[in-house]
Protein backbone atom coordinates (compact mmCIF):
# COMPACT_ATOMS: atom_id res chain seq x y z
CA UNK A 1 0.00 0.00 0.00
CA UNK A 2 2.85 2.33 0.91
CA UNK A 3 4.54 1.65 -2.44
CA UNK A 4 1.29 2.39 -4.26
CA UNK A 5 0.93 5.66 -2.34
CA UNK A 6 4.48 6.70 -3.21
CA UNK A 7 3.88 5.91 -6.86
CA UNK A 8 0.69 7.97 -6.94
CA UNK A 9 2.37 10.94 -5.26
CA UNK A 10 5.27 10.70 -7.69
CA UNK A 11 2.88 10.78 -10.66
CA UNK A 12 1.13 13.85 -9.26
CA UNK A 13 4.46 15.64 -8.86
CA UNK A 14 5.57 14.67 -12.36
CA UNK A 15 2.31 16.03 -13.80
CA UNK A 16 2.86 19.28 -11.94
CA UNK A 17 6.49 19.56 -13.04
CA UNK A 18 5.45 19.08 -16.65
CA UNK A 19 2.30 21.25 -16.95
CA UNK A 20 1.80 23.03 -13.63
CA UNK A 21 -1.73 22.62 -12.25
CA UNK A 22 -3.30 22.35 -15.71
CA UNK A 23 -5.89 19.57 -15.70
CA UNK A 24 -5.75 19.04 -11.93
CA UNK A 25 -8.98 18.53 -9.98
CA UNK A 26 -9.33 20.51 -6.76
CA UNK A 27 -8.82 17.38 -4.64
CA UNK A 28 -5.61 16.61 -6.57
CA UNK A 29 -4.25 20.08 -5.80
CA UNK A 30 -4.90 19.41 -2.12
CA UNK A 31 -3.40 15.92 -2.44
CA UNK A 32 -0.21 17.35 -3.88
CA UNK A 33 -0.03 20.02 -1.22
CA UNK A 34 -0.60 17.54 1.61
CA UNK A 35 2.02 15.14 0.21
CA UNK A 36 4.77 17.52 1.30
CA UNK A 37 3.66 17.23 4.91
CA UNK A 38 2.28 13.69 5.07
CA UNK A 39 5.09 11.61 3.64
CA UNK A 40 4.22 7.96 4.20
CA UNK A 41 0.44 7.91 3.82
CA UNK A 42 -1.90 8.36 0.88
CA UNK A 43 -3.43 11.86 0.95
CA UNK A 44 -6.35 11.41 -1.48
CA UNK A 45 -8.92 10.50 1.17
CA UNK A 46 -7.76 13.32 3.41
CA UNK A 47 -8.01 15.80 0.55
CA UNK A 48 -11.57 14.68 -0.15
CA UNK A 49 -12.36 14.91 3.56
CA UNK A 50 -11.21 18.54 3.62
CA UNK A 51 -13.33 19.39 0.58
CA UNK A 52 -16.36 17.71 2.12
CA UNK A 53 -15.88 19.64 5.38
CA UNK A 54 -15.16 23.07 3.91
CA UNK A 55 -16.78 22.90 0.47
CA UNK A 56 -13.89 23.92 -1.81
CA UNK A 57 -10.15 24.30 -2.12
CA UNK A 58 -10.39 28.04 -1.41
CA UNK A 59 -12.59 27.50 1.65
CA UNK A 60 -10.15 24.89 2.95
CA UNK A 61 -7.24 27.32 2.65
CA UNK A 62 -9.24 30.13 4.27
CA UNK A 63 -10.41 27.96 7.17
CA UNK A 64 -9.11 28.94 10.62
CA UNK A 65 -6.22 26.87 11.93
CA UNK A 66 -8.41 25.51 14.75
CA UNK A 67 -11.02 24.28 12.25
CA UNK A 68 -8.39 22.50 10.16
CA UNK A 69 -7.08 20.76 13.27
CA UNK A 70 -10.59 19.38 13.92
CA UNK A 71 -10.36 17.28 10.73
CA UNK A 72 -9.23 13.73 11.51
CA UNK A 73 -5.77 13.20 10.00
CA UNK A 74 -4.76 16.88 10.02
CA UNK A 75 -2.00 17.63 12.50
CA UNK A 76 -0.48 20.98 13.37
CA UNK A 77 2.29 20.69 10.77
CA UNK A 78 -0.20 19.98 7.97
CA UNK A 79 -2.65 22.68 9.10
CA UNK A 80 0.15 25.25 9.13
CA UNK A 81 1.25 24.14 5.64
CA UNK A 82 -2.28 24.70 4.27
CA UNK A 83 -2.42 28.19 5.79
CA UNK A 84 1.10 28.91 4.55
CA UNK A 85 0.12 28.21 0.93
CA UNK A 86 -2.69 30.79 1.16
CA UNK A 87 -0.53 33.36 2.96
CA UNK A 88 2.28 32.95 0.42
CA UNK A 89 -0.27 33.79 -2.29
CA UNK A 90 -1.27 36.95 -0.41
CA UNK A 91 2.38 37.84 0.16
CA UNK A 92 3.10 37.44 -3.55
CA UNK A 93 0.10 39.62 -4.37
CA UNK A 94 1.34 42.46 -2.18
CA UNK A 95 4.90 42.15 -3.49
CA UNK A 96 3.62 42.18 -7.07
CA UNK A 97 1.51 45.28 -6.47
CA UNK A 98 4.39 47.12 -4.81
CA UNK A 99 6.60 46.34 -7.81
CA UNK A 100 4.14 47.94 -10.22
CA UNK A 101 4.58 51.46 -11.53
CA UNK A 102 0.90 52.34 -11.16
CA UNK A 103 -2.70 51.17 -10.90
CA UNK A 104 -4.71 52.78 -13.66
CA UNK A 105 -8.25 51.39 -13.55
CA UNK A 106 -10.83 49.83 -11.19
CA UNK A 107 -10.63 46.60 -13.20
CA UNK A 108 -6.88 46.44 -12.63
CA UNK A 109 -7.35 46.92 -8.87
CA UNK A 110 -10.02 44.22 -8.82
CA UNK A 111 -7.80 41.74 -10.67
CA UNK A 112 -5.14 42.14 -8.00
CA UNK A 113 -7.41 41.74 -4.99
CA UNK A 114 -9.96 39.14 -6.09
CA UNK A 115 -7.69 36.27 -5.05
CA UNK A 116 -7.17 37.75 -1.59
CA UNK A 117 -10.91 38.08 -0.96
CA UNK A 118 -12.02 34.78 -2.49
CA UNK A 119 -13.74 32.63 0.14
CA UNK A 120 -13.51 35.24 2.90
CA UNK A 121 -16.40 35.19 5.36
CA UNK A 122 -15.48 38.39 7.19
CA UNK A 123 -15.30 41.87 5.70
CA UNK A 124 -11.77 43.22 5.31
CA UNK A 125 -10.90 46.82 4.59
CA UNK A 126 -7.69 47.40 2.60
CA UNK A 127 -5.98 50.68 1.75
CA UNK A 128 -3.64 51.17 -1.22
CA UNK A 129 -1.35 54.18 -0.70
CA UNK A 130 -0.20 55.94 -3.85
CA UNK A 131 2.41 58.52 -4.80
CA UNK A 132 1.82 61.56 -7.01
CA UNK A 133 2.52 59.39 -10.07
CA UNK A 134 0.05 56.71 -8.90
CA UNK A 135 2.89 54.38 -7.95
CA UNK A 136 1.94 52.02 -5.13
CA UNK A 137 3.81 52.93 -1.95
CA UNK A 138 2.17 50.44 0.40
CA UNK A 139 -0.84 48.15 0.87
CA UNK A 140 -2.37 47.76 4.32
CA UNK A 141 -5.16 45.71 5.85
CA UNK A 142 -6.67 48.44 7.99
CA UNK A 143 -9.29 46.38 9.82
CA UNK A 144 -11.56 43.34 9.76
CA UNK A 145 -15.25 43.40 10.60
CA UNK A 146 -18.32 45.43 9.73
CA UNK A 147 -17.62 48.74 8.05
CA UNK A 148 -20.04 50.67 10.29
CA UNK A 149 -17.36 50.65 13.00
CA UNK A 150 -14.66 51.94 10.69
CA UNK A 151 -14.82 55.58 11.85
CA UNK A 152 -12.37 54.79 14.65
CA UNK A 153 -9.77 53.86 12.02
CA UNK A 154 -9.92 57.12 10.07
CA UNK A 155 -7.37 58.72 12.41
CA UNK A 156 -4.99 55.78 11.89
CA UNK A 157 -5.48 56.08 8.15
CA UNK A 158 -4.56 59.78 8.21
CA UNK A 159 -1.43 59.03 10.28
CA UNK A 160 -0.30 56.43 7.76
CA UNK A 161 -0.99 58.73 4.78
CA UNK A 162 1.14 61.47 6.36
CA UNK A 163 3.97 59.12 7.34
CA UNK A 164 4.18 57.70 3.80
CA UNK A 165 3.74 61.13 2.18
CA UNK A 166 1.03 59.57 0.05
CA UNK A 167 -0.88 61.95 -2.22
CA UNK A 168 -3.84 59.65 -2.93
CA UNK A 169 -5.35 56.35 -1.83
CA UNK A 170 -7.68 53.62 -3.07
CA UNK A 171 -9.81 51.74 -0.57
CA UNK A 172 -11.01 48.19 -1.19
CA UNK A 173 -13.28 45.98 0.87
CA UNK A 174 -15.31 42.84 0.34
CA UNK A 175 -18.93 41.78 0.73
CA UNK A 176 -18.84 38.07 1.66
CA UNK A 177 -22.46 37.75 0.50
CA UNK A 178 -21.36 38.41 -3.08
CA UNK A 179 -23.73 41.38 -3.43
CA UNK A 180 -21.56 44.37 -4.33
CA UNK A 181 -24.29 46.98 -3.88
CA UNK A 182 -22.92 49.64 -1.51
CA UNK A 183 -24.75 49.86 1.80
CA UNK A 184 -25.57 53.10 3.59
CA UNK A 185 -22.57 52.45 5.87
CA UNK A 186 -20.35 51.96 2.82
CA UNK A 187 -21.46 55.33 1.44
CA UNK A 188 -21.13 57.08 4.81
CA UNK A 189 -17.62 55.86 5.55
CA UNK A 190 -16.52 56.79 2.02
CA UNK A 191 -17.74 60.33 2.59
CA UNK A 192 -16.01 60.52 5.99
CA UNK A 193 -12.71 59.34 4.57
CA UNK A 194 -12.92 61.64 1.57
CA UNK A 195 -13.68 64.63 3.82
CA UNK A 196 -10.86 63.79 6.24
CA UNK A 197 -8.38 63.42 3.38
CA UNK A 198 -9.45 66.72 1.81
CA UNK A 199 -8.15 68.57 4.87
CA UNK A 200 -4.63 67.36 4.10
CA UNK A 201 -4.91 67.66 0.29
CA UNK A 202 -4.95 63.91 -0.33
CA UNK A 203 -7.32 62.42 -2.92
CA UNK A 204 -9.55 59.40 -2.55
CA UNK A 205 -9.27 57.94 -6.06
CA UNK A 206 -11.75 55.11 -5.66
CA UNK A 207 -13.52 52.75 -3.29
CA UNK A 208 -14.01 49.23 -4.63
CA UNK A 209 -16.39 46.65 -3.20
CA UNK A 210 -15.53 43.11 -4.22
CA UNK A 211 -18.00 40.23 -4.02
CA UNK A 212 -17.09 36.93 -5.61
CA UNK A 213 -16.42 37.54 -9.29
CA UNK A 214 -17.92 41.03 -9.30
CA UNK A 215 -16.88 44.47 -8.15
CA UNK A 216 -18.46 47.88 -7.66
CA UNK A 217 -16.45 51.07 -8.23
CA UNK A 218 -17.59 54.26 -6.50
CA UNK A 219 -15.65 56.23 -9.10
CA UNK A 220 -17.27 54.53 -12.09
CA UNK A 221 -20.70 55.05 -10.54
CA UNK A 222 -20.10 58.75 -9.78
CA UNK A 223 -20.31 58.32 -6.01
CA UNK A 224 -17.09 60.13 -5.15
Secondary structure as UniProt FT lines:
FT   HELIX           2..19
FT   TURN            20..23
FT   HELIX           26..35
FT   TURN            36..37
FT   HELIX           44..54
FT   HELIX           57..62
FT   HELIX           65..69
FT   TURN            72..73
FT   HELIX           76..99
FT   HELIX           106..117
FT   TURN            118..119
FT   STRAND          124..130
FT   TURN            132..133
FT   STRAND          136..144
FT   HELIX           147..153
FT   HELIX           154..164
FT   STRAND          168..174
FT   TURN            176..177
FT   HELIX           184..198
FT   TURN            199..201
FT   STRAND          203..211
FT   TURN            212..213
FT   STRAND          214..217
FT   TURN            218..222
//
